[in-house]
Amino acid sequence: MTAQTSVPTSIRPGAQWRNWGRSERTRPEFVAQPTSVDEVVETINFARDHGLTVKAWGAGHSFTSIAVTDGVHLDVGALDGVLAVDDTHVTLGAGTNLHQLPALLEPLGLALANMGDIDRQTISGAISTGTHGTGARFGGIATQVRGVTLVTAAGAVLRINATENPELLPAAALGLGALGILVDVTIECVPTFLLHAVERPEPADTVLNEWLQRSAETDHFEFYVWPHTTTALTKSNTRLPGDEPRHPLTKFSSWFDDEFMANGVYRAIVAAGKHVPAVIPPINRLAVKLSGNREFTDVSSRVFVTNRTVRFRELEYALPIDAVPDAVRAIQKLITDRKWKVSFPIEVRSAAADSLLLSTASGRATGYVAVHRYWREDPTEYFREVEAIMMAHDGRPHWGKLHNRHAESLSGMYPGFNEFLAVRELLDPGRVFTNDYLRQVLGK
């Protein structure tokens, strides 16, 4: 590196970085913490001129190496908050965390149309990896994007929306961090609404048999199948106007179910299961007896989101929606046949088809099937065998969850794959924003 004076003031020497799931770590040469768009431009120009790659660093909630670089890690955390409001269109700084949104949007009478069950991610990280919630008539968060501003490899500030470079939006709304550094995101919100939540344990076979009907009839339907049991925990959320009466969980009930049991007790259980796997089946059977079976109505964000502090690693695939029951049954049989002891449930959700180039729901109604392992356990064999099942059912891997797919097998699964590559070639021909993960999934 040349003289220290050539390093911008927003850049400091790198330090070790680890993601939340502890599946990835790196020590970049530099970390940049820009507080303005000009400083983002300055960082990218510095990195490009010194032959370094740049990757945005958000909340670290991707399990893949999508955010890893040995060059410059760019922390977008200071670029946050509401930047502009135009009716239901809200422009947010790229580093705004999803958990900040209720406090930012509720005073405006607005909310996200759909959310996942974790809200630690930044808005830019969530859309770039295809974060989604559930609901057969609702798309992932990226489908709510109406515009972005990004800084390109050339250091240009590029606005992409309905009137400026609109042809780029299907790529930039879910861009894997391959096209530039997002500095703001414009989301189309909806008026504040409530969710009436019904959570019940039910026979897993019944839920699988009724999957298509219930996912179609319920605004937001999901379920969890517990290995070593015959039970699924179902979650059915129905949308209500924001001025309807609320009937939230009591503070004690919320703490006992969602903090004490779901985090405190569960952490002890999965830790014990790692050392004594034989305890997992009876513990799972006890868990389904103690879980769910509650009903309440609250503001959407408080129903969608679950606080999760037990670290895990995850593989998730997007399937044609009607393939879900067979795929879940195949995973259940796999666990039984291999005599594996698995403490985390199989998670199932849905999403509407969309037209984003690299969305896992691109062009087809989609069901999502996810499996997890405690972060101190080795997930390799379990995930590899489950991935084979997912591939046999025409599955597409979630970009932020662990998988082993390469561009050769992915390119034919996305109608817009080559179009995305063309946009990338236009915006980053020198691959300033590349890393090993992008070379794996995009091919170059």
C-alpha positions as CSV (number, residue, x, y, z in Angstrom):
1,M,0.0,0.0,0.0
2,T,1.2,3.5,-0.7
3,A,1.6,6.3,1.8
4,Q,-0.9,6.4,4.7
5,T,-2.1,9.8,3.6
6,S,-3.7,8.2,0.6
7,V,-6.2,6.4,2.7
8,P,-9.6,8.2,3.2
9,T,-10.5,9.3,6.7
10,S,-13.5,7.0,6.7
11,I,-11.3,3.9,6.3
12,R,-9.4,2.2,9.1
13,P,-7.3,-1.0,9.2
14,G,-9.4,-4.1,9.1
15,A,-10.1,-6.4,12.0
16,Q,-11.6,-9.9,12.2
17,W,-15.3,-10.1,11.2
18,R,-17.7,-13.0,11.9
19,N,-21.3,-13.4,10.8
20,W,-24.1,-14.0,13.2
21,G,-24.3,-17.8,12.5
22,R,-20.5,-18.1,12.9
23,S,-20.3,-19.9,9.6
24,E,-18.0,-17.3,8.0
25,R,-15.2,-15.1,9.2
26,T,-12.6,-12.9,7.5
27,R,-10.0,-10.2,8.2
28,P,-10.3,-7.6,5.5
29,E,-7.4,-5.2,4.8
30,F,-9.6,-2.2,5.6
31,V,-13.0,-1.4,7.1
32,A,-14.8,1.7,5.8
33,Q,-17.5,3.4,7.9
34,P,-18.8,6.2,5.6
35,T,-21.3,8.7,7.0
36,S,-22.3,10.1,3.6
37,V,-22.7,9.1,0.0
38,D,-19.6,11.1,-0.9
39,E,-17.6,9.0,1.5
40,V,-19.0,5.8,-0.1
41,V,-17.8,7.2,-3.5
42,E,-14.4,8.0,-2.0
43,T,-14.1,4.5,-0.6
44,I,-15.0,2.7,-3.8
45,N,-12.6,4.9,-5.8
46,F,-9.8,4.2,-3.3
47,A,-10.4,0.4,-3.4
48,R,-10.7,0.3,-7.2
49,D,-7.5,2.3,-7.7
50,H,-5.6,0.0,-5.3
51,G,-6.9,-3.2,-6.8
52,L,-9.1,-4.1,-3.8
53,T,-12.6,-5.5,-3.7
54,V,-15.4,-3.9,-1.7
55,K,-18.3,-5.7,0.0
56,A,-21.1,-4.1,2.0
57,W,-21.3,-5.2,5.6
58,G,-24.7,-5.0,7.2
59,A,-25.9,-7.0,10.2
60,G,-24.1,-10.2,9.3
61,H,-27.2,-12.4,9.1
62,S,-26.4,-14.2,5.9
63,F,-25.0,-17.7,6.5
64,T,-23.2,-17.7,3.2
65,S,-20.0,-15.8,2.4
66,I,-21.9,-13.3,0.3
67,A,-20.5,-10.4,2.4
68,V,-16.9,-11.6,2.8
69,T,-13.9,-9.9,1.3
70,D,-10.2,-9.6,2.1
71,G,-10.2,-6.1,0.6
72,V,-12.5,-3.4,2.0
73,H,-15.5,-4.1,4.2
74,L,-17.9,-1.2,3.9
75,D,-20.1,-0.8,7.0
76,V,-23.4,0.9,5.9
77,G,-24.7,1.3,9.4
78,A,-24.3,5.1,9.5
79,L,-26.5,5.5,6.4
80,D,-29.8,5.0,8.1
81,G,-33.2,6.4,8.8
82,V,-36.0,7.9,6.7
83,L,-34.7,10.1,4.0
84,A,-37.9,11.0,2.1
85,V,-41.6,10.2,2.1
86,D,-43.9,10.5,-0.9
87,D,-47.3,9.2,-0.1
88,T,-46.7,5.4,0.6
89,H,-43.2,5.5,-0.9
90,V,-40.6,5.7,1.9
91,T,-36.9,6.2,1.1
92,L,-34.6,4.6,3.7
93,G,-30.9,4.8,4.2
94,A,-29.3,1.5,3.2
95,G,-28.1,0.8,6.7
96,T,-31.5,1.0,8.3
97,N,-32.2,-2.2,10.3
98,L,-35.6,-3.8,9.9
99,H,-36.1,-3.6,13.6
100,Q,-36.0,0.2,13.4
101,L,-38.9,0.3,10.9
102,P,-41.9,0.2,13.3
103,A,-40.7,3.3,15.1
104,L,-40.0,5.0,11.8
105,L,-43.1,4.0,9.9
106,E,-45.9,3.9,12.5
107,P,-45.9,7.7,13.0
108,L,-46.5,7.9,9.2
109,G,-49.4,5.4,9.5
110,L,-47.4,2.9,7.3
111,A,-45.9,-0.5,7.5
112,L,-44.1,-3.1,5.4
113,A,-46.6,-5.3,3.5
114,N,-44.8,-8.4,4.6
115,M,-41.9,-9.3,6.8
116,G,-39.8,-12.3,7.8
117,D,-39.5,-13.6,11.3
118,I,-36.1,-12.0,12.0
119,D,-35.6,-8.2,11.9
120,R,-31.9,-7.8,12.6
121,Q,-30.9,-7.3,8.9
122,T,-30.4,-4.0,7.2
123,I,-32.9,-3.1,4.5
124,S,-30.1,-3.3,1.9
125,G,-29.0,-6.7,3.1
126,A,-32.5,-8.0,3.3
127,I,-33.4,-7.1,-0.3
128,S,-30.0,-8.1,-1.7
129,T,-30.3,-11.7,-0.4
130,G,-34.0,-12.2,-1.0
131,T,-35.3,-12.1,2.6
132,H,-39.0,-13.0,2.6
133,G,-41.8,-13.7,5.0
134,T,-44.8,-15.9,4.2
135,G,-48.1,-15.5,2.4
136,A,-49.1,-17.0,-1.0
137,R,-50.3,-13.6,-2.2
138,F,-47.3,-11.6,-1.0
139,G,-43.8,-11.4,-2.3
140,G,-40.5,-11.0,-0.4
141,I,-39.2,-7.6,0.8
142,A,-37.4,-7.0,-2.5
143,T,-40.7,-7.0,-4.4
144,Q,-41.7,-3.9,-2.4
145,V,-38.7,-1.9,-3.7
146,R,-39.6,1.0,-6.0
147,G,-36.2,2.5,-6.3
148,V,-32.6,2.3,-5.2
149,T,-29.5,4.5,-5.3
150,L,-26.2,2.8,-5.6
151,V,-22.6,3.7,-6.2
152,T,-21.1,1.9,-9.1
153,A,-17.6,0.6,-9.6
154,A,-16.8,3.7,-11.5
155,G,-17.7,5.8,-8.5
156,A,-20.9,7.1,-10.1
157,V,-24.1,7.7,-8.1
158,L,-26.8,5.8,-10.0
159,R,-30.5,6.3,-9.3
160,I,-32.8,3.5,-10.4
161,N,-36.6,3.9,-10.2
162,A,-39.7,4.2,-12.4
163,T,-38.3,7.3,-14.2
164,E,-34.5,6.9,-14.0
165,N,-32.9,3.7,-15.4
166,P,-36.1,1.7,-14.8
167,E,-34.8,-1.2,-16.9
168,L,-32.2,-1.9,-14.2
169,L,-34.7,-2.2,-11.3
170,P,-35.5,-6.0,-11.7
171,A,-31.8,-6.6,-11.2
172,A,-30.9,-4.0,-8.6
173,A,-33.9,-4.7,-6.3
174,L,-32.3,-8.1,-5.6
175,G,-28.7,-7.7,-6.6
176,L,-26.6,-10.0,-4.3
177,G,-24.3,-7.0,-3.7
178,A,-22.9,-7.7,-7.2
179,L,-23.9,-4.4,-8.9
180,G,-22.7,-1.7,-6.5
181,I,-23.1,-0.4,-3.0
182,L,-26.6,0.5,-2.1
183,V,-26.9,3.8,-0.3
184,D,-30.7,4.2,-0.2
185,V,-33.8,2.1,-0.9
186,T,-37.3,3.3,-1.7
187,I,-40.0,0.9,-0.4
188,E,-43.7,1.0,-1.2
189,C,-45.4,0.6,2.1
190,V,-49.0,0.0,3.1
191,P,-51.3,1.6,5.7
192,T,-50.7,0.3,9.2
193,F,-52.5,-3.0,9.8
194,L,-53.0,-5.6,12.5
195,L,-52.6,-9.3,12.3
196,H,-54.9,-11.8,14.1
197,A,-52.6,-14.7,15.0
198,V,-53.7,-18.2,15.7
199,E,-50.9,-20.7,16.6
200,R,-51.9,-24.3,17.1
201,P,-50.1,-27.7,17.3
202,E,-51.7,-30.0,14.7
203,P,-51.0,-33.5,13.1
204,A,-48.2,-33.0,10.6
205,D,-49.8,-35.3,8.0
206,T,-53.0,-33.2,8.1
207,V,-51.1,-30.0,7.7
208,L,-49.1,-31.4,4.7
209,N,-52.3,-32.7,3.1
210,E,-53.9,-29.3,3.5
211,W,-50.9,-27.2,2.6
212,L,-52.1,-25.8,-0.8
213,Q,-55.6,-25.0,0.5
214,R,-54.4,-23.3,3.7
215,S,-51.6,-21.3,2.2
216,A,-54.1,-20.1,-0.4
217,E,-56.9,-19.2,2.0
218,T,-54.8,-17.7,4.8
219,D,-53.1,-14.3,4.4
220,H,-49.9,-15.5,6.1
221,F,-49.6,-19.3,6.8
222,E,-46.5,-21.1,7.9
223,F,-45.7,-24.2,9.9
224,Y,-42.9,-26.0,11.7
225,V,-42.6,-29.8,11.6
226,W,-40.7,-31.2,14.6
227,P,-38.4,-34.2,13.9
228,H,-39.1,-37.3,16.0
229,T,-42.7,-36.3,16.4
230,T,-45.9,-36.4,14.4
231,T,-46.8,-32.8,15.1
232,A,-46.6,-29.5,13.3
233,L,-46.9,-26.1,14.9
234,T,-49.1,-23.9,12.6
235,K,-49.1,-20.1,12.5
236,S,-52.1,-18.5,10.7
237,N,-52.1,-14.7,10.5
238,T,-55.1,-12.8,9.1
239,R,-54.8,-9.1,8.1
240,L,-57.1,-6.6,9.8
241,P,-57.5,-2.8,9.4
242,G,-55.2,-0.8,11.7
243,D,-58.1,0.7,13.7
244,E,-59.5,-2.7,14.7
245,P,-59.3,-3.5,18.5
246,R,-56.0,-5.0,19.5
247,H,-55.7,-8.0,21.8
248,P,-52.0,-8.4,22.3
249,L,-50.2,-11.0,24.4
250,T,-49.7,-10.1,28.0
251,K,-46.2,-9.0,28.9
252,F,-45.8,-12.2,31.0
253,S,-47.1,-14.5,28.2
254,S,-44.9,-12.8,25.6
255,W,-41.8,-13.1,27.9
256,F,-42.5,-16.7,29.0
257,D,-43.2,-18.0,25.5
258,D,-40.9,-16.0,23.3
259,E,-38.0,-15.2,25.6
260,F,-37.8,-17.7,28.5
261,M,-39.0,-20.8,26.6
262,A,-38.0,-20.0,23.0
263,N,-34.6,-18.6,23.8
264,G,-33.5,-19.3,27.3
265,V,-34.8,-22.9,27.8
266,Y,-34.3,-23.8,24.2
267,R,-30.7,-22.7,24.2
268,A,-30.0,-25.1,27.1
269,I,-31.9,-27.9,25.3
270,V,-30.0,-27.7,22.0
271,A,-26.7,-27.4,23.9
272,A,-27.5,-30.5,25.9
273,G,-28.6,-32.3,22.7
274,K,-25.2,-31.7,21.1
275,H,-23.5,-33.6,23.9
276,V,-26.2,-36.2,24.5
277,P,-28.1,-36.7,21.2
278,A,-30.4,-39.3,22.7
279,V,-32.3,-36.6,24.7
280,I,-33.4,-34.8,21.5
281,P,-36.4,-37.0,20.5
282,P,-38.1,-36.9,23.9
283,I,-37.3,-33.2,24.3
284,N,-38.9,-32.5,20.8
285,R,-42.0,-34.3,21.9
286,L,-42.2,-32.2,25.1
287,A,-41.5,-29.0,23.1
288,V,-44.6,-29.5,20.9
289,K,-46.7,-30.0,24.0
290,L,-45.5,-26.7,25.4
291,S,-45.4,-24.7,22.2
292,G,-48.1,-22.7,20.4
293,N,-51.8,-23.0,21.1
294,R,-52.4,-19.3,21.5
295,E,-54.4,-16.5,19.8
296,F,-53.8,-12.8,19.8
297,T,-54.2,-9.6,17.7
298,D,-51.5,-7.0,17.4
299,V,-49.6,-4.6,15.1
300,S,-48.2,-6.5,12.1
301,S,-44.5,-6.1,13.0
302,R,-45.1,-7.5,16.5
303,V,-46.7,-10.6,15.0
304,F,-44.4,-11.2,12.0
305,V,-41.2,-10.9,14.0
306,T,-39.8,-13.4,16.5
307,N,-36.8,-12.6,18.7
308,R,-34.2,-15.4,18.1
309,T,-31.0,-15.4,20.2
310,V,-30.1,-19.1,19.9
311,R,-27.5,-19.2,17.2
312,F,-28.0,-21.7,14.3
313,R,-27.0,-22.4,10.7
314,E,-29.6,-22.7,8.0
315,L,-30.2,-24.1,4.6
316,E,-33.4,-23.0,2.8
317,Y,-34.8,-23.8,-0.6
318,A,-37.5,-22.3,-2.8
319,L,-39.7,-25.0,-4.5
320,P,-42.7,-24.9,-6.7
321,I,-45.5,-24.5,-4.2
322,D,-47.1,-27.8,-4.9
323,A,-43.8,-29.7,-4.3
324,V,-43.6,-28.8,-0.6
325,P,-45.5,-31.7,0.9
326,D,-43.5,-34.4,-0.9
327,A,-40.2,-32.6,-0.1
328,V,-41.0,-32.3,3.6
329,R,-42.0,-36.0,3.8
330,A,-38.7,-36.9,2.1
331,I,-36.8,-34.9,4.8
332,Q,-38.8,-36.7,7.6
333,K,-38.0,-40.1,6.0
334,L,-34.3,-39.1,5.6
335,I,-34.0,-38.2,9.3
336,T,-35.7,-41.5,10.3
337,D,-33.7,-43.7,8.0
338,R,-30.4,-42.1,9.0
339,K,-31.3,-42.2,12.7
340,W,-30.2,-38.6,13.0
341,K,-31.1,-36.7,16.1
342,V,-32.3,-33.2,14.9
343,S,-33.4,-30.6,17.5
344,F,-34.5,-27.8,15.1
345,P,-37.9,-28.1,13.3
346,I,-38.4,-28.0,9.5
347,E,-39.8,-24.6,8.6
348,V,-42.3,-24.1,5.8
349,R,-43.5,-20.8,4.2
350,S,-44.8,-19.5,0.9
351,A,-44.6,-16.5,-1.5
352,A,-46.2,-15.2,-4.6
353,A,-44.5,-15.3,-8.0
354,D,-42.6,-12.2,-8.9
355,S,-40.6,-10.8,-11.9
356,L,-37.2,-10.0,-10.2
357,L,-34.3,-11.5,-12.1
358,L,-32.7,-13.4,-9.3
359,S,-35.6,-13.8,-6.9
360,T,-36.1,-17.3,-5.7
361,A,-39.8,-16.8,-6.5
362,S,-39.1,-15.5,-10.0
363,G,-41.8,-16.7,-12.3
364,R,-43.5,-19.2,-10.0
365,A,-45.7,-19.5,-6.9
366,T,-43.2,-20.7,-4.3
367,G,-43.0,-22.7,-1.1
368,Y,-39.9,-22.4,1.1
369,V,-38.5,-25.3,3.1
370,A,-35.8,-24.6,5.6
371,V,-33.7,-26.8,7.9
372,H,-31.4,-25.7,10.7
373,R,-28.7,-27.0,13.0
374,Y,-27.4,-25.6,16.3
375,W,-24.3,-23.5,15.4
376,R,-21.9,-25.7,17.5
377,E,-23.0,-28.8,15.5
378,D,-21.7,-29.8,12.1
379,P,-24.5,-29.4,9.6
380,T,-22.6,-30.7,6.6
381,E,-24.1,-34.2,6.1
382,Y,-27.6,-33.2,7.0
383,F,-27.6,-30.2,4.8
384,R,-26.0,-32.1,1.9
385,E,-28.7,-34.8,1.9
386,V,-31.5,-32.3,2.3
387,E,-30.1,-30.2,-0.5
388,A,-30.3,-33.3,-2.8
389,I,-34.0,-33.6,-2.0
390,M,-34.5,-29.9,-2.7
391,M,-32.7,-30.2,-6.1
392,A,-34.8,-33.2,-7.0
393,H,-37.9,-31.0,-6.5
394,D,-36.6,-28.2,-8.8
395,G,-35.4,-26.1,-5.8
396,R,-33.6,-22.8,-5.8
397,P,-31.3,-22.0,-2.8
398,H,-31.8,-18.9,-0.7
399,W,-28.9,-16.6,-1.5
400,G,-28.2,-15.9,2.2
401,K,-28.5,-19.5,3.4
402,L,-25.9,-22.3,3.2
403,H,-25.9,-24.3,0.0
404,N,-23.4,-25.9,-2.5
405,R,-24.8,-24.8,-5.8
406,H,-22.8,-23.3,-8.7
407,A,-23.6,-21.1,-11.7
408,E,-23.6,-24.1,-14.0
409,S,-26.7,-25.6,-12.2
410,L,-28.3,-22.3,-11.3
411,S,-28.3,-20.5,-14.6
412,G,-31.0,-22.6,-16.1
413,M,-33.3,-22.2,-13.1
414,Y,-33.8,-18.4,-13.5
415,P,-35.3,-17.0,-16.7
416,G,-33.5,-13.7,-16.1
417,F,-30.1,-15.2,-15.1
418,N,-28.2,-14.0,-18.3
419,E,-30.0,-10.7,-18.2
420,F,-28.6,-10.2,-14.7
421,L,-25.1,-11.0,-15.8
422,A,-25.4,-8.4,-18.5
423,V,-26.4,-5.7,-16.0
424,R,-23.5,-6.8,-13.8
425,E,-21.1,-6.5,-16.8
426,L,-22.5,-3.0,-17.4
427,L,-22.1,-1.7,-13.8
428,D,-19.1,-3.7,-12.6
429,P,-17.0,-4.8,-15.5
430,G,-13.8,-4.9,-13.4
431,R,-15.4,-6.9,-10.6
432,V,-14.8,-4.4,-7.8
433,F,-17.7,-6.0,-5.9
434,T,-16.9,-9.7,-6.5
435,N,-15.8,-12.4,-4.0
436,D,-15.6,-16.2,-4.0
437,Y,-19.3,-16.6,-3.4
438,L,-20.3,-14.5,-6.4
439,R,-17.8,-16.3,-8.5
440,Q,-19.4,-19.5,-7.4
441,V,-23.1,-18.6,-8.1
442,L,-22.6,-16.2,-11.0
443,G,-19.8,-18.0,-12.7
444,K,-17.4,-15.1,-13.2
